[in-house]
C-alpha cells in the first residue's frame, strides 16, 4: 500500500458552491455511500469511482449513515431529524420482458451469505427508498447498529438529547422507542424531614445546586363555594439556596449529601441544635468534601433554610483521588468512596474543630481512613475462579474485566454494618462487604440483566433489593447468603407482564417508612407500588392521565395512533379478575415524565422530583423550518 489517491469522487457544484460531504461509509462489495450538505445520499462504485445512484429524501444536510449487519439496508439522517430507510433490491426480468425487483435479504441466507458477498459487485443491485420516520425534534448527529438474533437494532441520537432505537426487521411496521435525557441514577440526592422540609442536591457538569424544600403551605378556605387557596401567592415550595462552582477541568462524576446534627447542652437539655450538611463530590481532578452550615429563617409565609457558611474539609491523601461512586451514612459519620484505581475506601468522619475564622478555605476535621477494600483484585479473582464457564470471555478479557471492575452503584446499610457494590456489566453482580469485620462477605450470583439500582431496607438492614434492567427485582438476605422467601416464591418471570414489557427500565428504589413490607420502584416515566405481603396480580392496575397528549405536543409529532394503542392497552390492563378485586399490588402510575428522584415520608406523603420535558425543549436551539400538515 502506497497511500496514493486512486479515485477522486466529488459532489456537485451549484452556483459556484461546492457540496460538502458530511458522512461516508464503505460496504464489503466496495460500494461507497456518502451523505452531503444538499440532502443527497449517493451510491458510488468504489472499484471504478463512478456515481451509480442519488437518492434525495432529506431537506437539509445528511450527517449520519449506517448499514445493517448484512449490508442490505442503509439508514440516513441529519439536520431535518428524519431517519430514512434505503434498501438494496435485485432487478429481475421474466420471460415476457417485464422487470421487477426482489429484496436482497429474501434471497440471501446464512449458508450463501459469505459467498454472495464475496462475488457481489456494486453494480449488481439497485438502492431504493422504502420509508422514513421522524422520532426526533432536532438534528440527528449519530446512527449506530447493534447486531442481534432478530436482525439488529438501530439506535439514533442527536441535539434533542433523546436516544431512539428501532427494530431493523420491522422498521416500517413499528414505532421507535426513545429514552428521556436523564441519567439513570446519581443526578439528584434528596434529604427530607417529616414536615416535607429538606434539601435537594442536583449535580451539573461543573457545579452543584443546592435547593431548599420549604414544605407545604397552609391551606385555608376563602368563601363557601370557592376553591381552597394558599395563604400567599408568593409561596414557593423550593428555592435555590446555593450554587457551588467546582473548579475542575472535567465533569463531575458523582456527588452525595447527608445531614449531620450537632447538639449543645447537657444530657438533660438538648434544645439548641446546629444543623450542617456534608456534601461530597468527585471529578477527574479528585474528591472533595464540604461542610455547609444551615440556618432556618422565618419569613412569615413559611420557614426557609439558608446556608450560613461553607467550609472545605481536608481529606487524607489516600482519599484525595478520583471516585466513581460515593455513599454516605445517614448520620454523616461514615463515607465510602469507590476510587477509579479499583479500591473502595471507608472513611470515618469525626466532629469538626471550631475555627476562629469562618472565612477559612479549608478546615481540619477528623477524617481518617478506616479500611481499604481491594475491590478490583476481588473482581479479578472471581473472574479467574470461574474457570471454563468464563472461557468465552478470553477474547475480550480486558473489556469484560473493565466493566465488572467499574462501580455503578454503592450503598451503605442503615446500621452501618454492610456495604453493597454493584458493577456495570451486562449481567450485573453485587459484592457485599462486612464493615464490622472489614472483609468481603459475599459475592452474589450473576443477574439476568444489568443492575439499575440497589438498596438496603431501612428497618431490615440485612435485606438487599436488586432492581434489574428487565423491570424485575430480587430480594436477598446478605447475612444468610440467600434469597428472601418472597423472591423464592415469586421469581422474576412470574412478575406481571405489564411491568416486564414496559418500554422504560426501573431505575430507583424508594422504601415506605410507615409500611415496611412496601416499596416504590420508579423509572423515568412511571413508578410501581409493591407490597410483598399481598398476592401478585396477573393484571395490575394502571393509573394514567393526560400526559400522553402532553408528550405528543412536546415532541411536535403526530402520534395519534400510538396514543390510541397505548390507551387501549391500559384499559385492558386495568381490567381486574373476580378473585382479586381489591389488590393494589404492583399498581403502575404513568402520570409523570422525567422522574429523577423519589422520596417517601411518614403519613402517606410522597415527594417526586422530575425534569419536565417541555423545559428541556425550551432550552434547545430552533429546529429546521419545515411545512407541517394542517398549519
N, C-alpha and C positions, 0 to 999 in steps of 0.2 A: 504494500500500500504506500503510495507516494503522497497522498493528501491533496493532489491537484483536483481542480474542478472539472467534472466530466460534462455536465449539462448546466445551462443557465435558464431556469424557468421563472418568468416574471409575470406579474399581473398586468391588467390593462392600465392604460394611461388615459384619463378622462379630463379634457380641458387643461392639459398640462400638469395634472396632479396624478402622481403615481399611486397605485394601490398598495396598501401596506398589508403584509402577511402577518397575522397575529397568532395563528396556531397551525400546527402541521403534525401529521402522523404518517408512518410508513407501514404498510401491511407486508405479510410474508411473500406475497406474489409480486412485490416491487411496485405496488400501487401507492402513489403519493397523494395524500389528501390534505388540502390547505383550506383555511378559513381566513378571509380578508376583511378589510375595512369597508367594503361595499356590500357586505352581507352575502357574499358568494361562498359556496362550498364547491371547490373544484377538484376534479379527479385527474391525475396525471399518470401517464405511462412512464414509470421510473426507469425502464430499460432503454427508451429512446428519447425521453424528455418531451413528450407530446401531450398536449391537453386533450383529454378524452371527453369530459362532460363538465358542465357547470349547472349547479342547482341553486336557485335563489329563492329561499323561503324566509329570509330574515330581512328586517328593515334597517338594520344597523350592523355594527361590527360583530363578526363571529370570533369569539375569544377562546373557545374551548372545543376540542374534538376528542372523541374516544371511540374505540372499536369494541365490539362484543368479543367474548373469548374465542369464538370460532371465526371471527373476522368477516362474517356475512352481514353484519349490521354496523352502522356508524351513527353516532349521536352527536349533534352540534347544538351549541347555544352561545349566547353573547349578550350584547347590550339590550336587546329587546326582550330579555327574560324568557324567550321561547325556546323550548327543548324540542328539536326536530329529530325524527326517526327516518334514516335513509337505509334502504335495504338493497342487497345485491340480488339480481334476478338473472336467469338464463333466457335468451331469446330462442324460441323453438319455432319450427315451421312444419306443418303437417303435409300430407300428400297433396292437398288442394292448394297449397301455397299460402295458407292463412298463417300469419305469425301470431305468436302468443308469448307469454312469459311464465316461468315457473320459479318458485322460491329456491334459492341455492341451498338453504338449510333443509329443505324437504328431501333433496336427493343426496345430501352428504350425511353419511352415517359414521359411527365410531370406527368401523372397520376400514372404510376407504377414505377417511378424512385426511390422514397424513399423505396418502398417495395423491389425492386430488389437489392438495395444497402444493405439493412438490411439482406437479405438472401444470398448474394453473398459470395463466398469463393475465396481465391487466386487461387485455382486450377481449378476453373470453366471456365477460359478463357485462351487465349494464346496471347502473345505480339509479334508483328511483326514490322519490319522496313518498312516504307512506302516511304518516300522521304527525301531529305535534301536540304538545301540552305546555301549559304556562302556569307552573306551580309557584313561581317566584314573582315578586312585585318589582324587583330591581335587577340590575345587571347580574348575570351569572358568569363567574370567573373560572370555575373549575368543574370538570366532569371526571368521574372515575368509575371503573367497573370491577365488581367483586365476583369471582367465579364460584359457582356452587352447582349442586346437582339439578337444579331447576332451570338451568340456562343462564344464570348470572343475575346480578343486581346492578342497577345503575344508580349512582349517587351524584347529586348536583349541589353546589353551594355558591353563594355569591354575596352581593352587597347587603342584602336584607337579613343576613346573619342566619338564615334558615338552612337546614340540611334536609334535602328531599331524597328519598330513594324509591326506585321503581322496579317492577319485575320486568326483565327484558323479554321473556317469553309472552307476557301479557301486557305489553306496553300500551297497546291500543285499546284494551278492554278494561283496564283498571286504573283508578286514580292513584297518584303517588301518595306516600306517607311522609309527613315532614315533622321535624323536631324543632321546638322553640329554642331560641338562642340563649338559654340559661344553663350554666354549669350544673352538673349532676348533684354536687354537694360542695360544701365549704364556702359558698358565696356569702352567706348570712349566718350570724351567730346571735341568738336572742336570749336574753335573761329577763324573766318576768316574775313579779310578785303576785300574791293572791288578789290584790286590788287592780290588776291589769297594768300596773306601772312598772317600768323597767327600761332596758336599753337594748338596742339592736345595732350590731356591728356589721357594716357592709364593706366587703373587700373590693376595691377597684384595682386598676392596673398599678398605679404608683401612690395610692393613698388609701386611708381608712376613714370611713364616715361613721360617726357615732350618732345614732338617733335616740332621743329620749321619748319613751312611750308614756303619755300622760294619763292613761286610763280612760274610763268612760265618764262623760259629763253627766251631771244630774239631769233628770228629765221631769218637767212639770207640765201640767195641762193648763192651757191658757183659758179657754172657754168651752162650755159644753158644745160638742159637735165639731170642734176643731181638732186638728191633729196635734200630737204631742211634739213639742219643740224643746230644744236645749235652752239653758239659761242665757247663753250668749252666742251670737253667730260667729264671734271671733275665736271660739274654741277650736283648737287643732289637736287631734289625737296624737300627733307626733311632731317633733321639732328636731331639726339638725343642730345638735349640740356642739359637735366638734368635728373638724376635718383635719386629719393628720397627714401631711405630705411627707412621704418617705423618700429620702434622698438616696435612690438606688438606680442603677443603670438598667436593671432587669425588672420584669414584672414580679409582683408579689405572688408567691406560690401558695401560701396558706396563712391563715390567721385564726386566732381563738381568743375568747374572752371569758372571764369568770368574775364572780362577785366575792369581795372579801370585806368582812365586817370586823372592826376593832372596837372593843368595849372598854370604857374607862370607868373607874369607881371600884368600890369593894364588891365582895361577892353578894352582899345583900341589896345593893343598889347599883344597877347597871342601866340606868335610864339614859345616859349620854352614850351615843354611838357614833363612830366615824365610819363612813362607807367609802370604800375605794374599789376601783376596777383594775383588774390585772389584764392587760392586753398584750398578746404575743403575736408577732408576725415574722415572716421569713421570706427572703428573696435569694437570688444568687450570691449577693454580697454578704449574707449571713443572717442570723436570727437576732431578734430584738425583743426586749420585754419592757413594758411601760407600766407605771402606776399612775392612775388617774384619780384624783380626789374629787368626790361628788358631793353636791350640796343641794338640798331641796328648798325651793323658794316658792312662797305662796303669792299668787298673782290675783287673788280674788275670784277668779273663774275656776281655776284648778291649780294644783301644785305642780310646778315644773322643776326638773332636775338640771342643774348646770355643773360644768366641770370647773373646779377652782384652781387646780394645779396639775401639771404633767411632769413626771419625772421618769427618766430612763434608768433602768436597773442594769448594773454591770453584771454580765453573765460570765461564768467560768470560761476559760479559753477553750476547753473541750466542747462546750455548748455553743460557742460563737461561730457556728458554721451553718451552711445552707441546710434547710429542713424541707421535707416533702409533706409532712403532716405534723400537726400539733394537737395535743389533747391536754385538758386541764381539769383537775378535780373540782367538785362543787364548792369546796371551802377555800380554794386557792392555795392549798399547801403543797400540791403535787403537780408537776408539769412533765409531760412526756414529749420528747422530740424524736422524730424519725428522720435522721440525717441522710443526705444524699450519698454519703460514703458507705451506707449499709448497716449502720448501728442504730440502736434505739436507746436514747439517754433518758434516765429517770432523775429528775431534779427535785430537791426539797427547797421550798421557799419559806424562809422564816419571817419573823416580824421585821418591819422596816425600821431603820435607825432614824432618829429625829435629826433633821437638818436645820442648821441655823438660818440658812437662806433658802427660800423656795424657788429661787431662780437658777439653782444649780442644774447643769445639763445632765449629770449622772449622779445618782445617789446609791451608796452601798447598801445592799440588802444581803441577808444571809442565804444566798442561793448556792447550794452545794450539789455536787453530783453524787447521788446515792449509788447508782449502778449503771453499767454499760452492757446492754444485751447485744451480742454479735448476731444480729438478725440475718444479715446476708450469708454468713457462714452457716447458720442453721438451715436456711433455704437450700443452699448448695448441697449440704449433707443429705437433706431429704430427697432432692433430685437424684443424687448419686445412689442412694439406697434403694431407689425404685427398681433398679436392675433392668431386666428385659422388657418390663412393661412400659418403660420410657425410652425404648430403643429408637422409636421413630423421631425422637427429638434431637438426635445426634447431628443431623444436618443443619439445624437451626438452633444449636445449643446456646449460642450467645444471645439470640433474641429471646428465646423462651426463658432463660435464666434472668435476663434483664426485666422482663415483665413480672416474673414471680418475685423478684427481689424488690421491685418498686412497691412502695407502700401507698395504697389508695385510701384506706380508712384506718383510723386508730381511735379507740375509745377506752376510757377508764371506767371501772365499776363504781357504784355509789359508795361502797365501803372502802375503796382504795386498795383492794386485795388482788384485783385481776386487771390485766391489760390485754386487749384483743387487737391484733394487727392483721389486716386483710391485704392481699396482693391485687395486682391489676391484670392478671392472666385471664384467658378466655374461660377457663374452668377454675373459678376462684377457690382460694383456700385461705383459712384463718389460722394464725399462730396465737396461742394463748399463753401469756407469761404470768407466773406466780410472783407477785410483788412482796409477799411475806418471806418466801424462801429465795427469792431473786434467781429464778431459773425458768427455763422453758417447761411449761406444764403439759401442753397438749398441742399436737399438730392435727387439726381437724381434717376429715376426709374432703376430697375434692367435690365441688358442686357441679351441677349440670350446666351452668351458665355463669357469666361474670357476677360478682357480688357488687350490688349497688348501694348497700347500706348495712351497717351492723350496729347493735346497741344492747347494753345490759339493762335488764329490768330494774327500775329503781327500788322496788320493795323486795325483789329476789335477786340479789347481786350476782349469783352464780348462774342465772338464766340468761343466755345469749340468743338474740334474734338475728338471723341472717335473711336479708332480702336479696332476691336474685333477679337477674335481668329478664327472665321469662315470666315475671309477675307472679312468682310464688315465694314462699318463705319457709324457714325451718327454725325450730326451737331446740336449743341444746342446753344440756346441763354440764357446764365445764368441769364441775367438781367430780362428777361421775363418769366423764368421758363418754357421754352417750346422748342420744336424742331424748327429748322430753316425751312423756307418754302421749301428748296430743299429736306430735309430729309422727309418732309411730302409728297412730290410729288414722291420721289424715295425711297421707303422703302428698307431695306436690301435684301429682297427676289427678288427685281426687278433688282438688280445689275447683271452684266454679269456672266453667268455660268462659263466661263473660269476662272474668278477670284475666285469665291466662291469654286470651286472644286480644286483649286491649292493645291498641297500637303504641301507646306510650308506656315506658317502663316505670315501675315504682322506684323512688329514689330517696326516700327518707322514712324514719320511724318516729312516731310520737306516742308516748305512753300516757295513759289517763290516770291521774292520781287517785280519783275517787273510785275507780273501778279497776282493781289490779289485774283482773282477767281480760281487760280490754286494751286495745291499742289501735292507732290510726296509722295506716300506711299511705303515703302520698307520692304523687308524681307531679309532672309539670301542669297537667290539666285536669287532675281528678284526685280524689282520695277515697280510701276504703276503710270502713269501720269493721273491726274484727273482735269477736268475743269468743275465746276458746272454750267457754262453758256452754255455749249454745251449739246446736247441731249445724252442720254445714249445709246450706240450701243448694239445691240444684240450679235454681233460677233466682239469683239475688235481686233485691230491689235496687233500682237505678233511679236516682234523682237527677233530673235535667232541668234546664231553664232556657232562656232565650239566647244563650251565649253562642249557639250555632249561627244565628243571624248576625251577631256582632262580629264573629270570626269571618263570615262571608264579606261583610263590609270592609273589615280591616285588610283582608287580602286583596280587595279590589277585583275579585274574580266571580264569575257566575258559578256557584256551587249548589244550585237549587236541587238537582237530582241527588247530590251527595247528602244534603241535609235531609231530604225525604227518606233516603235509605237509613240514615242514622236514627231518625225518629221512629221509623218502623221497627228497627232492631231494638230500640229502647223500650217501645211499647210491648214487644214480645217478651223481653227480659223482665218487665215489671209484672207479668202475669204470675200469680202465686198459685201453688198447688194447695189442695184442701188439707194436706197433712201438716202444713207449716204456715198457717195464716198470719201469725204474729212474730215471725222470725225475722229480725232485722240484722242478723249476722251477715257479714260481707256486703253490706249496703255500699253502693258506689255513688259518689256525688260528682257531677260534671258541671258545676256552676262556676268554676274559677279557671283562669288561664294563667300560666306562668308562675305557679307556686314555687317559692324559693325557701320558705321556712314555715313550720307548723308547730305551734306550742299549745299544750292543753293546760288549763288551770282548774282549780277546785270550783265546785258549783256549776258544773256543766258549761264552762266557758272555754272557747277556742279562739286563738289568735293566729291569723293566717297572714303571711306577707307574700305579696305577689308582685310581679313585674309586668304591668299592663302592656299588651302588645301594641296598642294604639300609641302609647308614649314612645315605644321603640321606633315605630314607623315615622313618627313626627320628627325624630332626630336624624333621619336619613336624608340624603340629597334627593332632589326631584327625579322622577322617573322619566324615561323616554316618552315624549309626546306621541300618542297613537290614538286613532279613532276607535271609540268603543261603541258597541252596539246599543242603540237606544239613547244615545247622547248627541 
